[in-house]
Amino acid sequence: MSNILAIAQKELKSYFVSPIAYALLAIYALISGWFSLIAIANFIEISMQPQGGPADLNGYVIAPVVSNAGVLSLFLIPMITMRLFAEEKRSGTIELLVTSPVTDLEIILGKWLGAMGMYASILLVKLFCLSFVFMFGNPDWRPLATAYLGMFLQGGALLAIGMFISNTTKNQIVAGATTFGMALLFWTFDWATTFKADGWAKVLAYLSLTAHFGAFARGVIDSKDVIFFVSVIVLGIFLTARSLESLRWRA
């Protein structure tokens, strides 16, 4: 466990000693703040209409802002994962890593946890934006907690996929672009059911991130959604382990 935490700490620190972390935080703060501003303005306008009563703060502010955060992760997570193994291969330090006295699983879990730490730092920006809603309003905190659980599970799944892709190339741009393409596919798979009702369309719809994240955004925890995200995380880690094992034997 100590090796995993040491690798995770080193990985997380590497983000903040480079411009990557600050660029991601700045981009996310700007876009997230804009989405929050629009949602709050819409809530105020609806609440002030004479024919209606106070609008639902969770429904008009929390849920839309959280849903937009899920879309933003499609663009930010490839930037987090593209360097995990690709940079090690480019700089030639991957040979030292795979021949060091740590197991493949420790390396993979350490890097994944480090990437999760970077992703959690980004999500804290969203929490800061929403803190003003709690300061001046009285929304229910439980749907927000559920939505954050969904964002962590979705982020963990995409990070595991991106980590595997990063381990297949030494070019960070290729790793980032491929991860974004895969994330976009997973996000739009449920579109297949809009024009087809065949079995294959239902299978693609089940693999969609939108279908499994939507319940969390609404404040609902469904075991099948949790199992789906955990399964994708395990699959990504397993594929990375097999890829790293082949590299270790070649080294």
PAZADO-719808 format. One record per residue (C-alpha): z, y, x; residue in one letter. Coordinates in nm, 2 decimals, always signed. Example, Ala and Ser with C-alpha at 12.3 -4.5 7.8 and 13.67 -1.06 7.14 Angstrom:
- pz|py|px|aa
- +0.78|-0.45|+1.23|A .
- +0.71|-0.11|+1.37|S .
% end
This chain:
- pz|py|px|aa
- +0.00|+0.00|+0.00|M .
- +0.08|+0.24|+0.29|S .
- -0.28|+0.19|+0.42|N .
- -0.43|+0.28|+0.09|I .
- -0.22|+0.59|+0.05|L .
- -0.30|+0.70|+0.41|A .
- -0.67|+0.66|+0.35|I .
- -0.64|+0.84|+0.02|A .
- -0.45|+1.13|+0.18|Q .
- -0.71|+1.15|+0.46|K .
- -1.00|+1.15|+0.20|E .
- -0.84|+1.41|-0.02|L .
- -0.76|+1.63|+0.28|K .
- -1.13|+1.61|+0.40|S .
- -1.24|+1.78|+0.08|Y .
- -1.01|+2.08|+0.13|F .
- -1.10|+2.13|+0.50|V .
- -1.46|+2.17|+0.39|S .
- -1.62|+2.41|+0.14|P .
- -1.67|+2.12|-0.10|I .
- -1.34|+2.14|-0.29|A .
- -1.34|+2.52|-0.32|Y .
- -1.70|+2.53|-0.44|A .
- -1.63|+2.26|-0.70|L .
- -1.31|+2.44|-0.82|L .
- -1.49|+2.77|-0.84|A .
- -1.78|+2.63|-1.03|I .
- -1.56|+2.44|-1.27|Y .
- -1.33|+2.74|-1.32|A .
- -1.62|+2.97|-1.41|L .
- -1.79|+2.73|-1.65|I .
- -1.47|+2.60|-1.80|S .
- -1.33|+2.95|-1.85|G .
- -1.66|+3.05|-2.03|W .
- -1.64|+2.75|-2.26|F .
- -1.28|+2.83|-2.34|S .
- -1.36|+3.20|-2.41|L .
- -1.64|+3.10|-2.65|I .
- -1.42|+2.85|-2.83|A .
- -1.13|+3.09|-2.87|I .
- -1.36|+3.37|-2.99|A .
- -1.50|+3.13|-3.25|N .
- -1.15|+3.03|-3.36|F .
- -1.05|+3.40|-3.40|I .
- -1.36|+3.49|-3.60|E .
- -1.31|+3.19|-3.84|I .
- -0.94|+3.26|-3.88|S .
- -1.01|+3.63|-3.98|M .
- -1.25|+3.54|-4.25|Q .
- -1.09|+3.65|-4.58|P .
- -1.19|+3.34|-4.78|Q .
- -1.03|+3.10|-4.53|G .
- -0.69|+3.04|-4.40|G .
- -0.58|+2.98|-4.04|P .
- -0.83|+2.76|-3.86|A .
- -0.73|+2.44|-3.69|D .
- -0.65|+2.53|-3.33|L .
- -0.70|+2.17|-3.20|N .
- -1.02|+2.12|-3.39|G .
- -1.18|+2.45|-3.30|Y .
- -1.06|+2.51|-2.94|V .
- -0.91|+2.20|-2.78|I .
- -1.16|+1.94|-2.89|A .
- -1.48|+2.14|-2.81|P .
- -1.34|+2.25|-2.47|V .
- -1.25|+1.90|-2.38|V .
- -1.59|+1.76|-2.49|S .
- -1.76|+2.02|-2.27|N .
- -1.54|+1.91|-1.98|A .
- -1.68|+1.56|-2.01|G .
- -2.03|+1.69|-1.98|V .
- -1.94|+1.90|-1.67|L .
- -1.81|+1.58|-1.50|S .
- -2.17|+1.45|-1.49|L .
- -2.26|+1.73|-1.25|F .
- -1.94|+1.75|-1.05|L .
- -1.86|+1.38|-0.99|I .
- -2.18|+1.31|-0.79|P .
- -2.07|+1.60|-0.56|M .
- -1.74|+1.43|-0.50|I .
- -1.87|+1.07|-0.44|T .
- -2.19|+1.14|-0.25|M .
- -2.00|+1.17|+0.08|R .
- -1.75|+0.89|+0.05|L .
- -1.94|+0.63|+0.25|F .
- -2.27|+0.81|+0.31|A .
- -2.11|+1.06|+0.55|E .
- -1.93|+0.77|+0.73|E .
- -2.27|+0.61|+0.79|K .
- -2.44|+0.93|+0.89|R .
- -2.18|+1.01|+1.15|S .
- -2.15|+0.66|+1.28|G .
- -1.77|+0.62|+1.19|T .
- -1.84|+0.35|+0.94|I .
- -1.83|+0.09|+1.22|E .
- -1.49|+0.20|+1.33|L .
- -1.37|+0.19|+0.97|L .
- -1.48|-0.16|+0.89|V .
- -1.35|-0.30|+1.22|T .
- -1.01|-0.13|+1.19|S .
- -0.70|-0.34|+1.09|P .
- -0.74|-0.26|+0.72|V .
- -0.89|-0.47|+0.45|T .
- -1.21|-0.38|+0.26|D .
- -1.01|-0.34|-0.06|L .
- -0.76|-0.10|+0.11|E .
- -1.05|+0.11|+0.23|I .
- -1.22|+0.12|-0.11|I .
- -0.90|+0.18|-0.31|L .
- -0.80|+0.45|-0.06|G .
- -1.13|+0.63|-0.09|K .
- -1.14|+0.59|-0.47|W .
- -0.79|+0.73|-0.50|L .
- -0.88|+1.02|-0.28|G .
- -1.18|+1.10|-0.49|A .
- -0.95|+1.07|-0.80|M .
- -0.72|+1.32|-0.65|G .
- -1.00|+1.57|-0.60|M .
- -1.11|+1.51|-0.96|Y .
- -0.75|+1.56|-1.08|A .
- -0.74|+1.89|-0.90|S .
- -1.05|+2.00|-1.09|I .
- -0.90|+1.90|-1.42|L .
- -0.60|+2.11|-1.35|L .
- -0.83|+2.41|-1.37|V .
- -0.91|+2.31|-1.73|K .
- -0.54|+2.27|-1.80|L .
- -0.48|+2.62|-1.67|F .
- -0.74|+2.76|-1.90|C .
- -0.59|+2.59|-2.20|L .
- -0.24|+2.69|-2.11|S .
- -0.31|+3.03|-2.26|F .
- -0.38|+2.86|-2.60|V .
- -0.03|+2.71|-2.58|F .
- +0.12|+3.05|-2.47|M .
- -0.01|+3.24|-2.77|F .
- -0.06|+2.96|-3.02|G .
- +0.11|+2.64|-3.14|N .
- -0.15|+2.35|-3.10|P .
- -0.05|+1.99|-3.10|D .
- -0.02|+1.87|-2.74|W .
- -0.08|+1.50|-2.82|R .
- -0.45|+1.52|-2.88|P .
- -0.49|+1.71|-2.55|L .
- -0.29|+1.44|-2.36|A .
- -0.51|+1.18|-2.52|T .
- -0.82|+1.37|-2.42|A .
- -0.70|+1.40|-2.06|Y .
- -0.64|+1.03|-2.05|L .
- -1.00|+0.98|-2.16|G .
- -1.12|+1.23|-1.89|M .
- -0.93|+1.04|-1.62|F .
- -1.07|+0.70|-1.74|L .
- -1.42|+0.83|-1.76|Q .
- -1.39|+1.01|-1.43|G .
- -1.25|+0.70|-1.27|G .
- -1.55|+0.49|-1.40|A .
- -1.81|+0.74|-1.27|L .
- -1.63|+0.78|-0.94|L .
- -1.63|+0.40|-0.89|A .
- -2.01|+0.39|-0.97|I .
- -2.07|+0.68|-0.74|G .
- -1.87|+0.52|-0.46|M .
- -2.08|+0.21|-0.47|F .
- -2.40|+0.41|-0.46|I .
- -2.27|+0.61|-0.17|S .
- -2.21|+0.29|+0.02|N .
- -2.57|+0.19|-0.02|T .
- -2.72|+0.49|+0.17|T .
- -2.64|+0.72|+0.46|K .
- -2.81|+1.02|+0.29|N .
- -2.56|+1.23|+0.08|Q .
- -2.84|+1.40|-0.12|I .
- -2.98|+1.06|-0.22|V .
- -2.63|+0.93|-0.31|A .
- -2.56|+1.24|-0.52|G .
- -2.89|+1.24|-0.70|A .
- -2.88|+0.87|-0.77|T .
- -2.52|+0.90|-0.90|T .
- -2.62|+1.19|-1.13|F .
- -2.91|+0.99|-1.26|G .
- -2.69|+0.69|-1.34|M .
- -2.42|+0.90|-1.50|A .
- -2.69|+1.07|-1.72|L .
- -2.82|+0.73|-1.83|L .
- -2.47|+0.61|-1.92|F .
- -2.42|+0.93|-2.11|W .
- -2.74|+0.90|-2.32|T .
- -2.75|+0.53|-2.38|F .
- -2.63|+0.57|-2.74|D .
- -2.95|+0.77|-2.82|W .
- -3.13|+0.43|-2.84|A .
- -2.97|+0.37|-3.18|T .
- -3.12|+0.68|-3.33|T .
- -3.47|+0.52|-3.34|F .
- -3.39|+0.15|-3.31|K .
- -3.14|-0.09|-3.47|A .
- -3.22|-0.39|-3.26|D .
- -2.96|-0.59|-3.06|G .
- -3.07|-0.43|-2.73|W .
- -3.02|-0.08|-2.87|A .
- -2.66|-0.17|-2.98|K .
- -2.59|-0.31|-2.64|V .
- -2.71|+0.02|-2.48|L .
- -2.50|+0.22|-2.73|A .
- -2.19|+0.02|-2.63|Y .
- -2.26|+0.11|-2.26|L .
- -2.27|+0.48|-2.35|S .
- -2.00|+0.70|-2.21|L .
- -2.04|+0.93|-2.51|T .
- -1.95|+0.66|-2.75|A .
- -1.63|+0.57|-2.56|H .
- -1.52|+0.92|-2.47|F .
- -1.57|+1.06|-2.82|G .
- -1.26|+0.90|-2.96|A .
- -1.04|+1.04|-2.68|F .
- -1.18|+1.39|-2.74|A .
- -1.07|+1.35|-3.10|R .
- -0.72|+1.25|-3.00|G .
- -0.76|+0.88|-3.07|V .
- -0.68|+0.60|-2.82|I .
- -0.88|+0.28|-2.89|D .
- -0.82|-0.03|-2.69|S .
- -1.19|-0.11|-2.67|K .
- -1.26|+0.22|-2.50|D .
- -0.98|+0.18|-2.25|V .
- -1.10|-0.17|-2.17|I .
- -1.46|-0.04|-2.13|F .
- -1.36|+0.23|-1.87|F .
- -1.13|+0.00|-1.68|V .
- -1.40|-0.27|-1.67|S .
- -1.65|-0.02|-1.53|V .
- -1.39|+0.08|-1.26|I .
- -1.33|-0.28|-1.16|V .
- -1.70|-0.35|-1.15|L .
- -1.77|-0.04|-0.93|G .
- -1.49|-0.14|-0.69|I .
- -1.61|-0.50|-0.69|F .
- -1.97|-0.40|-0.61|L .
- -1.85|-0.17|-0.34|T .
- -1.64|-0.45|-0.19|A .
- -1.94|-0.68|-0.18|R .
- -2.15|-0.41|-0.02|S .
- -1.89|-0.33|+0.24|L .
- -1.83|-0.69|+0.32|E .
- -2.20|-0.74|+0.41|S .
- -2.17|-0.43|+0.63|L .
- -1.86|-0.57|+0.80|R .
- -2.04|-0.89|+0.88|W .
- -2.34|-0.70|+1.02|R .
- -2.10|-0.49|+1.23|A .
% end
